[in-house]
Amino acid sequence: MGNKISRMYMPLAAAAALTLALSACGGGTGGGGGTGGEGGAASENLDGRGPITYVQGKDNSDVVRPLLEKWNKAHPDEKVTFKEQSDNADQQHDDLVKNFQAKNADYDVASVDVIWTAEFAAKGWLQPLKDTLKVSTEGMLPATVETGTYKDVLYTLPQTSDGGLLYYRKDLVPNPPKTWEEMMGMCSIAKDKGIDCYAGQFAQYEGLTVNVSEAINSEGGQIVDKEGKATVNSPEAKAGLENLVDAYKNGNIPKQALTYQEEQGRQSFEAGKLMFLRNWPYVYNLAKTDGSSTVKDTFGVAPLPGKDGPGASTLGGHNMGVSVYSKNKATAKDFLEFMTTEETQKFYATQGSLAPVLASLYDDADLIAQLPYLPVLKTSIENAVPRPVTPFYPAVTQAIQQNSFAALQGSKTVDQALTDMEAAIGTAGAK
């Protein structure tokens, strides 16, 4: 996510999610024998020590490099090289798939979006974090640990969490809206000021899945049930998707918002052209410090508005996983632990507005003084709805994106979009 979604380790959030067609992502069972990394390469190099490479999306907030400098100074024989990917989540995913398929030993440790754990573990690409490679999850938010677990085995260690937040212009709206209806009623203020009212991430990519999931979950609907069965064709889900479609039709969501990923919305908000923005915690630090930000002293942060109170955020964030093909897994394990210490977690929060995975930090007075949004973020995470844990997530999210985007554009009715979405999710799960 997080984590714009692509950088996207910034943000915490929860929602319903999905993924489609993994033939494009490699099919097959992967180098680990298709047993979730329990055999084959997963049993090799467990004691290996030496230089490793860490792979992550674009380091927009300059969080990674200072940490690697600190590690490398203390570990001259086990230095970590940073392989920086793009800031696009889909490109990050495809890059990892390509290199895992190629059994590239140079991709030792990877930043893994929470929605990728099940897919990568099922294909046997991730090293099970147990036995000699067991790492502690003590004190971590339970929801974040669940995102790193597949079939009761921990495969990725929570690094940063994420939840959706509502950024608002407190100079125009002193008291933030608590419900979607209340927020829509405030859009006349934006119109009078000649600015846009509300935007989130509505381009056709993973961010749309997150926003649609939040809309549906906030109305009491769900995309799949606990067994993974598609349940999106319901009155509650219809109400959620209709909220977005109607807001787009009447202009409360501006036309250009259908091209917005995380950064476009952030830039519009910082430029003073937008009254309400749904985005991740990473925006807070940038909106406060960017030289181009016109809202440094005039914005506030609130929970996402829901039906009768706080809405259901999508749980986001990034975890760290060790490749089964790594030659130096003992070093990789130590590096995972270093990157998730309390000191490192505080650095993530203060340097990059990245949500901590340690529960205690949300009550840390010093941190709250620096990051006043932390209590709001805690509310977001507590109301978050995780996306489905499924090896077929790519196909599920495709189904959500394609059909909800069609509804927003008006090429499908909401009813037809939900009917088609449910059918496509059912097909994805049957693969």
N, C-alpha and C positions, 0 to 999 in steps of 0.2 A: 500499500500500500501503500508504507507507509510510507513521511513519509509520504508528500503527495503520493498518489498511488504508485507512481513510478519511482519516486525517489525513495521511496515511498515508505520508507521506513520511518517516516516521521510520524505518522499519525496513528491514532488508535481508533478503532472503530469496530462496529459490529454490524453485520447484516447478513442477508442470505446470499449465497453465492453459488457459482456453478462453473462448469467447464466442459467443453465439448470435445470433440474430435482429436483424440490423441494420436491418431495415425500420423498427423503432421508432427507430433512431438515424439515420434519414434516407435509407437506401437511396441510390440515385443515385451520382453521382461527385463531388459537391461543387463549390465555386466554382473550384477549381484545374483543372477540366477532366478530373478523374479520372486525371490522369497523375502523381499523387504530387506535385503542386505544381510541376511543371516548366514550366508555361506559364500564360497568363492572368494572374491577380492576382499570381502568384509572380514575375513579371518587372517588377512596378511598385514604385515608392517605395523602391528599394534604397538610395538615398542620403538618404532622408528623416530629418530630425532634429527633435526637439521632444518635448513631453510624451508619456508613454506610461502605460498601465495594466497592472499586473501582477495576474494572477488566480491565486489559490491557495486551498486549503481552510483551515479554521479554524486560526489561528496559536496553538495551545494553549500553546506554550512561549515565546511572545513572542520569536521569532527574526526574523521578517520586519520588523517596524516599526523596530527599531534600525538594521538594515541600510539600509532606505529613507531613514531620517533622514540617515545618513552619505552616501548617494548624492546625495540632494537638496541637501545643503549644498554638495557639490562640483560639482553640475550644476544651477544655478538656472534655466537655460533648457530643461532636459530632465528636469524632475521626473517622478517615478514615483508614481502613485496606486495604492493597494492596494485591489483588489476582493476582499474576503474571502468565500469560499463557506462552506457548512456543513461539519460534520466527518464527513459521510457520503459515502463514495467514489462510490456510485451516483448521488447527487444532484450531486456535482461533475462527474461524467462527462456527465450529461444536460444540465447547465447549459452546459458547453462545446459540446456538440453543437448545442444550440439556438442559441447565439450564432454559432457557425461557419456553421451553415446560413443564418442571417440576414445573413451577411457583415458582422458587427459590427466596425467598425474600432477600437472602443474596447477590444477584448480583444487588446491588442498581444502580450503575453507571457503564457503560461500554464504553470502547473505541471502536468505530464502524468505520470500514473502510468505506470510502465514497460510495462504491458500495453495501453496505449492508443496507443502510437506507431504501430504498423502500421495500425490502423484509421484514425486521423486522417490519416496520410500517404497511404494509399491513396485517401482521399476528396479529396485535394488541398487540405487545410486548413492544413497546416504548411509553412513556408518551408524549402526545402533549405538547409542550412548549408554552403554551398560558394561558390566564387568570391569575390566581394566580401564575402560574409557568412560566410566560412569561419572557424571557431573552432578553437582548439587543444584536443586531447584528450590531450596528452602527460602521462604520469605517472598517468593515470586507470586504474583497474582495468579490464582488457579486457572483463570480463563486463558492466560498467556501460555501456561504449561500445556494446556489441552491442545493449543494450536501446534505444538511441537511433537505431539503424540499420535502415533498411528498403530492401530491394533494393540494398544496397551504398551507399546514400546516407545521410549523417547528417542527421536531421531534428530531433532533440532532444539537448540537451547534458546529460549526467549532472550532477545537483545533489546528491542524497543517495542513498545505497544503503540496503539493508536485508537483514537476515537474521534468521531466527527464533532465539530463545534460550530456554533453560529457566531460569526463575527458581525457586529452591527455598529452603526454610527450613533454613538450615544449623544452626540450633539443634536441629532435629528430625532432620535427615539430614546429618551432618557431611561425608560423601562422596557427591557427587551420582551418580545412576545413569548408567551408560554405555550401557545397552541398554533397550529398551522393557520387556522381560521383567523386568529388574531393578527398574525403576521401579514396575511393577505389583505386584511383590513387597513393595515398601515401603509400599503403601497401608494395610496393617494399622496402621502407626504413626499415620497420620492418623485412622483409625477410632477408635483408642484415645484420641486427643486430642479426639475429637468434632468434627473439621473435615473438609472435603472433601479429596480426594486430588489429582485432576488436572483441569485445564481448559485449553482453548485458545479458539478462536473457532469455535463450532459452530452459531450461528444461520445461517439460510439466506440467505447473502449472499456476497460475494467472499472473506471470511475463511474460509468453509467450504471453498471451492476450495483455498485455500492449505493448510489443515490436512490435508485429504484427500490433496492432492498430496504433501505431506511424508510422510504415512503410507505411501502407495503407493511413492513413490520410495525411501524408507528400507528397504523390503523388497526392493528390486531391480526393482520394476515400473516402468511408465511409462504415461502417459496417451495420448500420441501418439509416433510415431517421428520420426526426423529429416526424413522426407518429409511429415510432417503427418498420416499415416494413424493412425486410432484403434487403439490396442493395449492398451486398458485391461482387456479381458476375458482376464486371464491368472492363473495360480496366484499369482504374486508380488503382483499388484494385489489379488487376493482376500485374501491374508494381511494386507496393509496395511489394507484397509478393515475386515476382521474384527477387527483389533486395537482399532479405535475402537468398533465395534459391541459387541464383547464387554465392553469396559470400561464402556460405558454400561449394558449389561444388568446387570452385577454391581455397579454403583454406584461403581466407581472414578472414573468421570466422573459427577458429580452430575446429577440430572434438570434442574436449572435451567440447566446449561451449554448446553442446546440453544437458549437465548435469548442467549447471550453473544457480543457483539462484543468489540473490544479493551478498551474501557473497563470493561465489567461485570466481566471477568476481573481486570483490574488492581485495581479497587476491592475485590473479594473478597480478593485476595491481600494488599493493603495493610491490610485490616481484620483480617488474621490468620485468615481462614476457609478458606484454601486452602494446601496444602503445595507443590504443583507448578503452575507456570503457563507455558504456551507463549505468548510474546508477542514484541514487537519491542524494539529497544534503547531507544526513547523512554521505556519504563517505568522504566528504571534511575534516571534523574534524578528522576522524580516520586516513586518509592518511597523515595528518600533524603531528599527535601526537603518533601514534602507534610506539612502539620501534622497531618493525620488518619492518616498512615501509622503503623501499629503495628510495622512490620518493618524500620525504618530501619537497625538494626544487626544484624539477624538473618537477612538474606537473602543468597544467593549467586547467581552466574550460571554456567551451564555450557552446553556444546553440546547440541543436541537429541539425545536418545538414539535410536539406530537398532537395526538387527538385531544387529550384532556390534561396534558402536562408534558414533561420531558419526553421527547421521542426516542425511538430505538436506534441508536447509532450502530454502524457496522464496525465490528471489531477488526482492526487492522494491525499493522506492525510487521516487523521483520525478526526472523530468528537466524541463528548461525548453525550451519551443518557442515560435517566433515565428509569429504568424498571417500567412497570406498577405495578409490584408486590412488589416494595419497600415499606417499612413501614414508611420511613422517607424522604418523597419527598421534604419537605421544606429545609431540610439540603442538600439534593442532588442538588437542584437548586442553593443554595448558593455556593456549591462546584464547580459546572459547571462555575459559574461566576468567582470564584477565579482562576480556572485553565485556564482562557482565558483573564486575565487582561493584560495590556501592559507590566507590569513588568514580568509576567510569560512568555509571548510570547518572550520577549528578552532573558529570561533564556533558553527557548527551543532552540532558535537560537544559542546562544553562547555556551551552554553546549552540545547540541546534533546535531547541524547543521540541526535543524528541521525548515522547512519553516513557517514563520509567516502567520497568516490569516489576520492580521491588515495591511491595505494598506500602512499606513504612515511609517511603519518600513522599507520598502524597499528604502526609501529615507533618512533614519536616518544615518547621517554622522559617528557617533560613531560606529554604528553597521557595516557599510560598511568597516570601518577601520579594524574591527576585522574579518569580513567575506566578503572578496572582491568579492565573487561570487554572492552576492545578486542582483546586477543589471542584471547579466546573468539569474539568477533564475526568476526575474521579467519578462524578455523576454520570458522565457520558459512558464511561467504561462499565459502570454498574448497570446501566440500562442497555448495554450493547447486546446485539444478537450476532453470534458468530456465523460466518458463511459455512455451508455444508462441507464436512470433511469427506471428500470423495476423490478417488483417483481420476474420475471423469470430469473434474471441475472445469477444464477448458471448454468442454462441450456445453456444460450447463450455463456458464457465463455467456457463451455465444448466443444461446437461446434467449437469455434475458436481454442482452444488448440489442440484438437484431429486432426483436419484437417490440420492446419498449421504445426504441428509437423510431420505429415505424409509427407507433401510436403518437409520439410527440410531433412527428412531421405531418401526421394526418393521413398517411397512406393506409393505415389500419385503424379500425375502431378499437377502443379499449377492450371490448368484449372479444373481438377477433384476436387481438394481440395476446391476451391471456390464454385463450384457447390454444393458439399455436405454440405459445411458450410452454404450456404444460405438456403438450404432445412431444415437443422437441426435448424437454428435460427427461421425459419418460424414455425416449429413444436413447438418449445419452447414457442413462443408467443401465440400459440393457446391453450395452456394448461389451 
